[in-house]
Amino acid sequence: MNQSSKMKCCHLLILLFLAGALTAQAQTGIRSGGTIITYKPGKTRIGENEKGGLLINVSPRDLQKFKASGFVQYSDLGAAGDGKSDDIDPIVATHAVANEQGLAVKANEGATYYIGGKAHTAIIKTTTDFGTARFIIDDTEVQNRNAAIFEVASGLAASPLKGITSLKKNQKKINASFPATSLITVTDTQIKQYIRMGLNQDKGAAQTDIFIVDKNGNIDMNAPIIWDFNTITAITALPIDEEPLRISGGDFTTIANAAESKYTYYDRNIAIKRSNVVVDGIVHRITGEGDHGAPYGGFLNISNCAFVTIKNCVLTGHKTYRTIGSAGAPVSMGTYDISANRALNISFINCRQTNDINDNRYWGIMGSNYCKNILYDGCVFSRFDAHKGVANATIRNSTLGYMGINAIGSGTFLVENSTINGGSLINLRSDYGSTWQGRFIIRNCIFRPQAGKPVHSVLINGSNSGQHDFGYTCYMPEQIIIENLKIEDKNHPADYNGVAVFADFNPKMKDDTYKEQFPYVVTKEVVLQNVTTTSGHALRVSNNPFEFRNVKISNR
């Protein structure tokens, strides 16, 4: 071969190399979480690079088949579904391909997918039907306890909102326009709120709020701004997905961790971080709980989103373990199967739990922070709980167990057509100041103190000495309306003298000489209509009548 021929051959090889490189680049899909997708001739297969990211190739023939059917199944990417082989990589790969191609995902009917301890998360962006499949999540040895098994994610991204330097409580509009209805999250790190007291005391959290605006900046007043922001250190806008995303079916079992009992929460769960989502018919069970273990942050963990509906689901309360709290004393650890944080318009409809809602070996099933408009409708759960505030909540047609209703917050708390088995009808959490700025409405309910145990009980429980700075002014509900309440207190202690409307919120406040450093604003009015007791004892105001001397109590 002469020199000219060698040069031509060399140029040809270079062109072929470049063409191959360009083709490979064109075939490469979304690079998300280290996952790379190609569509090349050959077998559909998945591999792993040196950093643990997935390398997925889908054959053109299989891609054509997926598009024709409109969905991908886990077996299409190599899931065994035999309950023994670790199927997390095929599951992740299936969703990655489905997301890129806009296809639904269907689990194989009757399959059992074992999910081991790898720190791989399947991102759900399309309709997913888990069907009759079972999923075994083994938490006995995990690489990263914070890595979700599934993350329901949006294809839209949050961006900083410029030009907004302050906000006012109940403000109706912000001076900005948006491409779509958006979720606004705002923070002022210079102000600390929710400065917790008690066995889990802390130094508080930065003031924050979350609300919805339309394209013209009009604020949805069903979930209003609840704080004044004279300074804003961060504010973002996240467009809300217009099309609903549906996730259905599936029977999940978590083999519980046996880690040291301390506040190292496990989040091996379904993390919902997209707005406009419906979860229908999921079942979650727990096995393998021993005499110790780390707590869980919620199998269904809903955060930074709006308009999420959980319906027809069966969940499980976790066993309660104890540790040493921040105050240096033993404390029971909160552990959850449902968690909601910075979420708006969250509904739980026709849901229940597998274990006895009155069995105090298991912690209350739900916890929330910074939420607005939470609904229970037709639910049988061990409790409702709002830690760092909820703005507006409704419980209807439901039965709550031994932990009852625990909340602080603002707006209207409506409880109707429900049975409450807690130690009180509503407990205002004392670790956050027993504060509720708004009103309570209790209508057509049954109150069964401690599920019928012989106890002294109250309707509204809480405590506030007026000596702790929680970072905000603390209020009792301004108005409490109770209509058609049946109190089943026939089984009571020998020294029982009836149910009190209010607990003794401050035993030291016996006369005018007591001075509150941080005054607690007491209820103005209680309206009672058709409140009956099976014991025959009449309602009392409180064991501390002085504190409630100015409360107007009327019977209709």
C-alpha positions as CSV (number, residue, x, y, z in Angstrom):
1,M,0.0,0.0,0.0
2,N,1.5,3.4,-1.1
3,Q,1.7,6.4,1.2
4,S,-1.4,8.0,-0.4
5,S,-3.5,4.9,0.1
6,K,-2.3,4.7,3.8
7,M,-3.4,8.3,4.3
8,K,-6.9,7.7,2.8
9,C,-7.3,4.6,4.9
10,C,-6.3,6.5,8.0
11,H,-8.8,9.3,7.2
12,L,-11.5,6.7,6.6
13,L,-10.9,5.1,10.0
14,I,-11.0,8.5,11.7
15,L,-14.3,9.3,10.0
16,L,-15.8,5.9,11.0
17,F,-14.6,6.5,14.6
18,L,-16.2,9.9,14.7
19,A,-19.4,8.7,13.2
20,G,-19.6,5.9,15.7
21,A,-19.0,8.3,18.5
22,L,-21.6,10.7,17.3
23,T,-24.1,7.9,16.8
24,A,-23.4,6.7,20.4
25,Q,-23.9,10.2,21.7
26,A,-27.2,10.6,19.8
27,Q,-28.3,7.2,21.2
28,T,-27.5,8.2,24.8
29,G,-30.5,9.1,26.8
30,I,-31.1,10.9,30.1
31,R,-28.1,11.0,32.4
32,S,-29.8,10.9,35.7
33,G,-28.4,9.4,38.9
34,G,-25.5,7.9,36.9
35,T,-27.8,6.1,34.5
36,I,-27.0,6.0,30.8
37,I,-29.4,4.6,28.2
38,T,-28.5,3.5,24.7
39,Y,-30.5,2.0,21.9
40,K,-28.1,-0.2,19.9
41,P,-28.5,-3.5,18.0
42,G,-27.9,-6.5,20.1
43,K,-29.5,-7.7,23.3
44,T,-31.4,-5.6,25.8
45,R,-29.2,-5.6,28.8
46,I,-28.0,-3.6,31.9
47,G,-24.5,-3.2,33.3
48,E,-22.8,-1.1,35.8
49,N,-19.9,1.4,35.5
50,E,-17.0,1.8,37.9
51,K,-19.0,4.4,39.9
52,G,-22.0,2.1,40.3
53,G,-24.2,3.9,37.7
54,L,-26.3,1.8,35.4
55,L,-25.5,1.3,31.7
56,I,-28.7,0.3,29.9
57,N,-29.0,-0.8,26.3
58,V,-32.4,-1.4,24.7
59,S,-32.4,-3.2,21.4
60,P,-34.4,-1.4,18.6
61,R,-36.7,-4.4,18.3
62,D,-37.5,-4.3,22.1
63,L,-38.0,-0.6,22.0
64,Q,-40.5,-1.0,19.1
65,K,-42.3,-3.6,21.1
66,F,-42.5,-1.3,24.2
67,K,-43.8,1.5,22.2
68,A,-46.4,-0.7,20.5
69,S,-47.7,-1.9,23.9
70,G,-47.4,1.4,25.6
71,F,-45.7,0.0,28.7
72,V,-42.5,-1.7,29.9
73,Q,-42.4,-4.5,32.4
74,Y,-39.7,-5.2,34.9
75,S,-38.9,-8.6,33.3
76,D,-38.2,-6.8,30.0
77,L,-35.1,-5.4,31.7
78,G,-34.1,-8.6,33.3
79,A,-36.0,-8.8,36.6
80,A,-36.3,-12.4,37.8
81,G,-39.3,-11.8,40.1
82,D,-38.4,-15.0,42.0
83,G,-38.2,-13.4,45.5
84,K,-34.5,-14.3,45.8
85,S,-32.6,-12.5,43.1
86,D,-31.9,-8.8,43.8
87,D,-34.1,-7.0,41.2
88,I,-33.4,-3.4,42.2
89,D,-31.2,-2.7,39.1
90,P,-33.8,-4.0,36.6
91,I,-36.5,-2.1,38.4
92,V,-34.4,1.1,38.2
93,A,-33.6,0.5,34.6
94,T,-37.2,-0.2,33.7
95,H,-38.3,3.2,35.1
96,A,-35.4,5.0,33.4
97,V,-36.4,3.7,30.0
98,A,-40.1,4.3,30.6
99,N,-39.4,7.9,31.7
100,E,-37.3,8.6,28.6
101,Q,-39.8,7.1,26.2
102,G,-43.0,8.3,28.0
103,L,-44.2,4.8,28.6
104,A,-46.1,3.3,31.5
105,V,-44.6,0.7,33.8
106,K,-46.3,-2.6,34.8
107,A,-45.0,-5.1,37.2
108,N,-45.3,-8.7,36.2
109,E,-48.5,-10.3,37.6
110,G,-47.7,-12.6,40.5
111,A,-44.0,-11.8,40.6
112,T,-42.1,-11.3,43.8
113,Y,-39.3,-8.8,43.6
114,Y,-36.5,-8.9,46.2
115,I,-34.8,-5.6,46.9
116,G,-31.5,-5.8,48.7
117,G,-29.4,-3.1,50.3
118,K,-28.0,-1.3,47.2
119,A,-28.3,2.5,47.2
120,H,-30.2,2.6,43.9
121,T,-33.4,4.5,43.5
122,A,-36.0,4.0,40.8
123,I,-37.3,7.3,39.5
124,I,-41.0,7.2,38.7
125,K,-42.2,9.8,36.2
126,T,-44.9,7.8,34.4
127,T,-48.0,5.8,35.3
128,T,-47.0,2.8,37.3
129,D,-49.1,-0.3,38.0
130,F,-47.5,-2.6,40.6
131,G,-50.6,-4.9,40.2
132,T,-50.5,-8.1,42.2
133,A,-46.7,-8.2,42.5
134,R,-45.0,-8.4,45.8
135,F,-41.9,-6.5,46.8
136,I,-39.6,-7.6,49.6
137,I,-37.4,-4.7,50.9
138,D,-34.6,-6.0,52.9
139,D,-33.3,-3.4,55.4
140,T,-31.0,-5.7,57.3
141,E,-27.9,-4.5,55.4
142,V,-28.1,-1.3,53.5
143,Q,-25.5,0.9,51.8
144,N,-27.4,4.1,52.4
145,R,-30.4,4.3,54.8
146,N,-31.5,7.6,53.2
147,A,-31.8,6.2,49.7
148,A,-35.5,5.8,48.7
149,I,-36.5,2.6,46.8
150,F,-38.8,4.7,44.6
151,E,-38.9,8.4,44.1
152,V,-41.9,9.9,42.4
153,A,-40.4,12.9,40.6
154,S,-41.4,15.7,38.4
155,G,-39.9,16.5,35.0
156,L,-40.1,20.2,36.1
157,A,-37.5,22.0,38.1
158,A,-37.6,24.6,40.8
159,S,-35.8,27.9,40.2
160,P,-35.0,30.9,42.3
161,L,-37.6,33.6,42.4
162,K,-36.0,37.0,42.0
163,G,-37.3,40.4,43.0
164,I,-39.3,39.3,46.0
165,T,-37.7,40.6,49.2
166,S,-40.6,40.4,51.7
167,L,-44.0,38.8,52.2
168,K,-46.9,39.4,54.6
169,K,-49.2,37.0,56.4
170,N,-52.4,36.5,54.3
171,Q,-51.0,38.4,51.4
172,K,-53.1,37.8,48.3
173,K,-50.7,38.4,45.5
174,I,-47.0,38.6,44.7
175,N,-45.6,40.8,42.0
176,A,-44.4,38.1,39.6
177,S,-45.6,36.1,36.7
178,F,-45.1,32.3,36.2
179,P,-45.3,29.9,33.2
180,A,-47.7,27.8,35.2
181,T,-49.4,27.4,38.6
182,S,-46.4,27.0,40.9
183,L,-45.4,26.0,44.4
184,I,-43.5,28.7,46.2
185,T,-41.2,27.8,49.1
186,V,-39.7,30.6,51.1
187,T,-37.2,30.7,54.0
188,D,-35.8,33.3,56.5
189,T,-32.8,31.7,58.2
190,Q,-32.5,34.8,60.5
191,I,-35.7,33.8,62.5
192,K,-36.0,30.6,64.4
193,Q,-39.3,29.0,65.1
194,Y,-40.6,25.7,66.6
195,I,-38.0,25.9,69.3
196,R,-38.9,22.6,70.9
197,M,-38.9,22.0,74.6
198,G,-38.9,18.7,76.6
199,L,-37.0,15.5,76.1
200,N,-36.3,16.2,72.4
201,Q,-35.6,19.9,72.9
202,D,-33.8,21.8,70.2
203,K,-32.8,25.3,69.1
204,G,-35.6,25.6,66.5
205,A,-35.8,25.7,62.7
206,A,-35.6,28.6,60.2
207,Q,-38.9,30.3,59.5
208,T,-40.4,28.7,56.3
209,D,-43.6,28.6,54.4
210,I,-45.0,27.0,51.3
211,F,-47.9,28.2,49.2
212,I,-49.4,28.1,45.6
213,V,-49.6,30.9,43.1
214,D,-51.3,31.0,39.7
215,K,-49.6,32.3,36.5
216,N,-50.4,35.9,37.5
217,G,-49.0,35.6,41.0
218,N,-52.4,35.3,42.8
219,I,-52.0,33.3,46.0
220,D,-54.4,30.4,46.7
221,M,-56.0,31.6,49.9
222,N,-57.1,28.1,50.8
223,A,-53.5,27.7,51.8
224,P,-52.4,31.2,52.7
225,I,-49.1,32.6,53.8
226,I,-49.0,32.1,57.6
227,W,-46.0,34.2,58.6
228,D,-44.6,37.7,57.9
229,F,-41.3,37.6,56.1
230,N,-39.5,40.9,56.5
231,T,-36.3,39.2,55.2
232,I,-36.1,36.4,52.7
233,T,-32.9,34.4,52.5
234,A,-34.3,31.9,49.9
235,I,-37.4,31.7,47.7
236,T,-38.0,29.2,44.9
237,A,-40.8,28.5,42.4
238,L,-41.7,25.0,41.3
239,P,-44.2,24.6,38.5
240,I,-47.0,22.2,39.4
241,D,-47.5,19.2,37.0
242,E,-50.8,19.6,35.3
243,E,-51.4,16.0,34.4
244,P,-52.1,13.5,37.2
245,L,-49.6,10.7,37.8
246,R,-51.2,7.4,39.0
247,I,-49.4,4.7,41.0
248,S,-51.5,1.6,41.9
249,G,-51.3,-1.8,43.4
250,G,-48.4,-3.6,44.9
251,D,-47.9,-5.6,48.1
252,F,-44.7,-4.4,49.9
253,T,-43.0,-6.0,52.9
254,T,-40.1,-4.3,54.7
255,I,-37.8,-6.6,56.6
256,A,-37.0,-4.2,59.4
257,N,-33.5,-3.0,60.3
258,A,-31.8,-4.2,63.5
259,A,-29.6,-1.1,63.9
260,E,-28.9,0.6,67.1
261,S,-31.9,2.4,68.6
262,K,-31.0,6.0,68.0
263,Y,-32.3,8.8,65.7
264,T,-30.8,7.4,62.5
265,Y,-33.9,7.4,60.4
266,Y,-34.4,4.9,57.6
267,D,-36.0,6.2,54.4
268,R,-36.2,3.1,52.3
269,N,-39.5,4.1,51.0
270,I,-41.7,5.6,48.2
271,A,-40.7,9.2,48.3
272,I,-43.3,11.4,46.6
273,K,-41.8,14.7,45.4
274,R,-44.1,15.5,42.5
275,S,-47.4,17.4,42.6
276,N,-50.7,16.0,41.3
277,V,-50.2,12.3,42.3
278,V,-52.7,9.5,43.1
279,V,-51.5,6.5,45.0
280,D,-54.2,3.8,45.0
281,G,-54.2,0.3,46.6
282,I,-50.7,0.0,47.9
283,V,-50.2,-2.4,50.9
284,H,-47.2,-2.1,53.2
285,R,-46.3,-4.7,55.8
286,I,-43.4,-4.9,58.3
287,T,-41.6,-8.0,59.5
288,G,-38.5,-8.9,61.5
289,E,-38.8,-6.3,64.2
290,G,-36.9,-7.3,67.3
291,D,-36.0,-5.8,70.6
292,H,-34.1,-2.9,69.1
293,G,-33.9,-1.0,65.8
294,A,-33.6,2.5,64.2
295,P,-36.8,4.4,63.4
296,Y,-38.4,5.0,60.0
297,G,-39.2,8.2,58.3
298,G,-42.3,7.0,56.5
299,F,-42.9,4.3,53.8
300,L,-45.0,6.9,52.0
301,N,-42.9,10.1,52.4
302,I,-44.6,13.1,50.8
303,S,-42.6,16.4,50.5
304,N,-42.3,19.6,48.6
305,C,-45.4,19.0,46.5
306,A,-49.2,19.6,46.4
307,F,-52.4,17.7,45.5
308,V,-51.4,14.2,46.5
309,T,-54.1,11.6,47.2
310,I,-53.5,8.3,49.0
311,K,-56.5,6.1,48.8
312,N,-57.5,2.5,49.5
313,C,-54.0,1.8,51.0
314,V,-53.1,-0.5,53.9
315,L,-50.1,0.6,56.0
316,T,-48.4,-0.6,59.2
317,G,-47.4,1.0,62.4
318,H,-43.8,0.4,63.5
319,K,-42.7,-1.0,66.8
320,T,-41.7,1.7,69.3
321,Y,-38.1,1.7,70.4
322,R,-36.5,4.0,73.0
323,T,-33.3,6.0,73.1
324,I,-31.7,8.9,74.9
325,G,-33.1,12.2,73.8
326,S,-31.4,15.6,73.5
327,A,-32.2,16.4,77.1
328,G,-30.2,13.4,78.3
329,A,-33.2,11.3,79.4
330,P,-34.8,8.2,77.9
331,V,-37.4,8.9,75.3
332,S,-39.6,6.9,72.9
333,M,-38.6,7.5,69.3
334,G,-41.2,8.6,66.7
335,T,-41.2,6.2,63.8
336,Y,-43.7,6.4,60.9
337,D,-45.3,4.7,57.9
338,I,-46.7,8.0,56.7
339,S,-44.7,11.2,56.6
340,A,-45.6,14.6,55.1
341,N,-43.3,17.6,55.0
342,R,-43.8,20.9,53.2
343,A,-46.8,19.5,51.4
344,L,-50.2,21.1,50.5
345,N,-53.6,19.5,49.9
346,I,-52.8,16.0,51.0
347,S,-55.7,13.5,51.2
348,F,-55.9,10.1,52.8
349,I,-59.1,8.3,51.7
350,N,-60.3,4.9,52.8
351,C,-57.0,3.9,54.3
352,R,-56.2,1.7,57.3
353,Q,-53.4,-0.1,59.0
354,T,-52.6,-3.8,59.5
355,N,-52.0,-3.7,63.3
356,D,-54.4,-2.8,66.1
357,I,-54.8,1.0,66.3
358,N,-55.1,0.7,70.1
359,D,-52.0,-1.4,70.6
360,N,-49.4,0.9,72.3
361,R,-46.5,-1.3,71.3
362,Y,-46.7,0.4,68.0
363,W,-46.0,4.1,67.3
364,G,-48.6,6.4,65.7
365,I,-48.6,5.8,62.0
366,M,-48.4,9.4,60.7
367,G,-46.3,12.5,61.3
368,S,-46.1,15.9,59.5
369,N,-44.3,19.2,59.4
370,Y,-45.1,22.5,57.6
371,C,-48.2,21.2,55.8
372,K,-51.5,22.7,54.8
373,N,-54.9,21.2,54.2
374,I,-54.5,17.6,55.4
375,L,-57.5,15.3,55.0
376,Y,-58.4,12.0,56.6
377,D,-61.6,10.6,55.1
378,G,-62.8,7.1,55.8
379,C,-59.5,6.1,57.5
380,V,-58.7,3.8,60.5
381,F,-55.4,4.9,61.8
382,S,-53.7,5.0,65.2
383,R,-53.2,8.8,65.1
384,F,-53.1,12.1,63.3
385,D,-50.1,14.3,64.1
386,A,-48.8,17.7,63.1
387,H,-45.4,18.5,64.6
388,K,-44.2,21.8,63.2
389,G,-47.7,23.1,62.3
390,V,-50.5,22.4,60.0
391,A,-52.7,25.1,58.5
392,N,-56.2,23.6,58.2
393,A,-56.9,19.9,58.8
394,T,-60.0,17.7,58.4
395,I,-60.8,14.3,59.9
396,R,-64.1,12.8,58.8
397,N,-65.7,9.4,58.7
398,S,-62.7,8.0,60.5
399,T,-61.6,6.1,63.6
400,L,-58.4,7.1,65.4
401,G,-56.6,4.9,67.9
402,Y,-54.8,5.3,71.2
403,M,-52.6,8.2,70.1
404,G,-55.6,10.2,68.9
405,I,-55.2,13.7,67.4
406,N,-52.0,15.6,68.1
407,A,-51.5,19.0,66.5
408,I,-50.3,22.5,66.5
409,G,-51.0,25.0,63.8
410,S,-53.6,27.5,62.5
411,G,-56.8,27.8,60.6
412,T,-59.7,25.5,61.0
413,F,-59.4,21.9,62.4
414,L,-62.6,20.1,61.6
415,V,-63.4,16.6,63.1
416,E,-66.8,15.1,62.1
417,N,-68.5,11.7,62.0
418,S,-65.5,10.1,63.6
419,T,-64.5,8.1,66.7
420,I,-61.5,9.2,68.7
421,N,-59.8,6.7,71.1
422,G,-57.0,8.9,72.5
423,G,-56.5,10.3,75.9
424,S,-58.1,13.5,74.8
425,L,-60.3,14.6,72.0
426,I,-57.6,16.8,70.6
427,N,-54.1,17.1,72.1
428,L,-52.2,20.4,71.5
429,R,-48.6,19.4,71.5
430,S,-46.9,20.9,74.5
431,D,-43.4,20.5,73.1
432,Y,-44.3,23.2,70.5
433,G,-46.3,25.4,72.9
434,S,-49.8,23.9,72.5
435,T,-50.6,26.5,69.9
436,W,-53.5,26.7,67.5
437,Q,-54.4,30.1,66.0
438,G,-57.9,29.6,64.7
439,R,-60.8,27.4,65.6
440,F,-61.8,23.8,66.3
441,I,-65.1,22.3,65.0
442,I,-66.1,18.9,66.4
443,R,-69.3,17.6,65.0
444,N,-71.2,14.2,65.2
445,C,-68.3,12.4,66.9
446,I,-67.7,9.7,69.6
447,F,-65.0,10.2,72.1
448,R,-63.8,7.0,73.8
449,P,-61.1,8.0,76.3
450,Q,-58.1,5.7,75.9
451,A,-60.3,3.1,74.0
452,G,-62.5,2.6,77.1
453,K,-59.9,2.3,79.8
454,P,-60.7,3.7,83.3
455,V,-58.9,7.1,83.0
456,H,-59.4,10.8,83.8
457,S,-59.7,12.6,80.5
458,V,-60.2,16.0,78.9
459,L,-61.5,17.2,75.6
460,I,-58.7,19.7,74.8
461,N,-55.3,18.7,76.2
462,G,-52.0,20.6,76.3
463,S,-49.7,22.7,78.5
464,N,-47.9,26.0,78.3
465,S,-46.2,27.7,81.3
466,G,-45.7,31.0,79.5
467,Q,-41.9,30.8,80.3
468,H,-40.5,29.2,77.1
469,D,-39.9,31.1,73.9
470,F,-41.1,28.8,71.0
471,G,-40.2,31.5,68.4
472,Y,-43.9,32.6,68.0
473,T,-46.8,33.8,70.1
474,C,-48.8,30.7,71.3
475,Y,-52.6,30.6,71.1
476,M,-55.3,28.3,72.2
477,P,-58.1,28.0,69.6
478,E,-60.0,31.3,69.6
479,Q,-63.3,29.4,69.2
480,I,-64.2,25.8,69.9
481,I,-67.5,24.4,68.6
482,I,-68.6,21.0,69.7
483,E,-71.9,19.6,68.4
484,N,-73.4,16.1,68.9
485,L,-70.6,14.6,70.8
486,K,-71.0,11.3,72.7
487,I,-68.4,10.7,75.4
488,E,-68.2,7.0,76.3
489,D,-66.9,7.2,79.8
490,K,-68.9,4.6,81.6
491,N,-65.8,2.7,82.6
492,H,-64.0,5.3,84.8
493,P,-61.9,5.5,88.0
494,A,-63.5,5.5,91.4
495,D,-62.6,9.2,92.1
496,Y,-63.9,10.3,88.7
497,N,-65.8,13.6,88.5
498,G,-66.4,13.9,84.8
499,V,-64.6,15.0,81.7
500,A,-63.1,18.5,81.6
501,V,-63.3,20.7,78.5
502,F,-59.7,21.9,79.2
503,A,-56.7,20.3,80.8
504,D,-54.8,22.2,83.5
505,F,-52.5,23.9,81.0
506,N,-50.5,25.7,83.6
507,P,-50.8,24.3,87.2
508,K,-48.8,27.2,88.6
509,M,-51.3,29.8,87.4
510,K,-53.6,30.0,90.3
511,D,-54.1,33.7,90.6
512,D,-53.1,37.1,89.2
513,T,-49.7,37.0,90.8
514,Y,-48.4,34.5,88.2
515,K,-46.5,36.3,85.4
516,E,-46.0,34.8,82.0
517,Q,-42.8,35.9,80.2
518,F,-44.3,34.7,76.9
519,P,-48.1,35.1,77.4
520,Y,-50.3,32.3,76.2
521,V,-53.5,33.5,74.5
522,V,-56.5,31.6,75.9
523,T,-59.7,30.5,74.1
524,K,-62.4,33.2,73.9
525,E,-65.5,31.0,73.4
526,V,-66.6,27.4,73.7
527,V,-70.0,26.4,72.1
528,L,-71.5,23.1,73.3
529,Q,-74.6,21.5,71.7
530,N,-75.9,18.1,72.6
531,V,-72.8,16.8,74.4
532,T,-73.6,13.6,76.3
533,T,-71.7,11.3,78.6
534,T,-72.5,7.6,79.3
535,S,-71.3,8.1,82.9
536,G,-73.9,10.7,83.5
537,H,-71.3,13.2,84.8
538,A,-71.7,16.7,83.4
539,L,-68.8,18.4,81.6
540,R,-66.5,20.6,83.8
541,V,-64.4,23.6,82.6
542,S,-61.0,22.5,84.0
543,N,-59.1,21.5,87.1
544,N,-57.7,25.0,86.8
545,P,-60.8,27.2,86.5
546,F,-58.7,30.4,87.1
547,E,-56.8,30.1,83.8
548,F,-60.1,29.8,81.9
549,R,-62.2,32.2,84.0
550,N,-62.7,34.5,81.0
551,V,-63.7,31.8,78.5
552,K,-67.3,32.2,77.4
553,I,-69.0,28.8,77.5
554,S,-72.5,28.5,76.0
555,N,-74.8,25.6,75.7
556,R,-77.3,25.5,72.9
